[in-house]
Amino acid sequence: MDYAFQRLYVELKDLKLISENNPDIGKYTLGNAKKNNKLTAPSIQKEIIECFAKEVTKMISEEIKDNVFGLLVDESSDVSLKEQMAVVVRYIDKHGVVKESFIGIAHVKDTSTSTLKQAIVYLLASNQLSTDQVRGQGYDGASNMRREFNGLKALILKDNLSTYYIHCFAHQLQLVIVAVAKKHTGVKTFYEYLAMIVNTVSASCKRKDMIREAKKERVEKEIEKGEIKIGKGLNQEVSLVRAGDTRWGSHHRTIISLLRLFLEVVDVLRYIKKEGDVTQQRSNEKEYGNRFNEVTATLQENMSGLNPCDRFSKFDTSKIIAFSEMYENDFTTKERGCLLGELNALYHSVKKDLIKTDVRNRMGDDYLNNALVCAVERETFDKVTEDNVMARFQAIKCQRGEIIY
């Protein structure tokens, strides 16, 4: 957000210097300006940011026009515990470049599937886009709203059969890595014992307090003996971290936290053994059906025919044609009949030429959304002209003064 503010208000920061060296500007600024027409009030500044944000999203929607795009949604709750959805559109521009553009944050009062859908439909409509243009949808399957997202994807798919759902590939990869690692007897046993230890010593507040107090006493003794250093940020309170199969690096953080609290954990385990309070652990089986369904597998398999790696070495017309058949409403019989010849022509063209394809704080909802759009979409933001912003600003309402550029 600082990037946007730097451009928006650089004139304000240097206004005094500019006015002193330019009489034509100086006679309209600072002491010479009208006391009630400086356009520097917080409300005015927010309106200017809103104008920039609207111009950014307008340029994105104009680039998409009537073409199709993919919809990416993720939960983004802030510190005020407001439920929000960050919405990104994935599309191909006129130069054939794949782009992912952030178009805004949708705040929802509740997380029912109908409310989530209405928020997305409204956000798309405000940017002259429609769910009829959506050809794919993706959500964070590990978020706090994963159940609601499952209902949302079904609701959107009901209205548009071409909005195929593809689960987060990074999440899939993490699940696969964990599943494969557990096939190794030694690794499986190690992590089973790790999970059992963490769950056992963290099963009650009493045990957590025992670890915390024991760790505190050990640190105090080591400081008295001069065995550890003291200073700002050192010797902070730590706790055991539970591993999660859907979170990158969580297993590593669990091991590190156990090493730091190893002596205290051993003491608690001895206490549990002595008291005879050994908790039986339950293993939760993962549901893979929703993440590795047949439609998703077929869709990804057919899409692989368009893989641009190694100069389209895996180009496969049969897969691409099968891919087009999954979107029956987007191709006429005549277009599909000509598709094979056009694909062969495309293949010879790309083989001839080398193609490079590297491929809350206390802010109000509107203010946060507008500032984020400006900050995230920096490339588009730099293309926004001051004339368009000024025209939009004057059109918001009857202003007492005009922005002079």
Helices and strands as residue ranges (DSSP letters): H 2-8, H 10-13, H 15-21, H 23-26, G 30-32, H 42-64, E 69-75, E 83-92, E 98-108, H 113-126, G 131-133, E 134-139, H 146-159, H 169-181, H 185-201, H 205-224, H 250-260, H 262-275, H 294-303, G 304-306, H 309-312, H 317-325, G 328-330, H 333-352, H 365-376, H 378-381, H 386-396
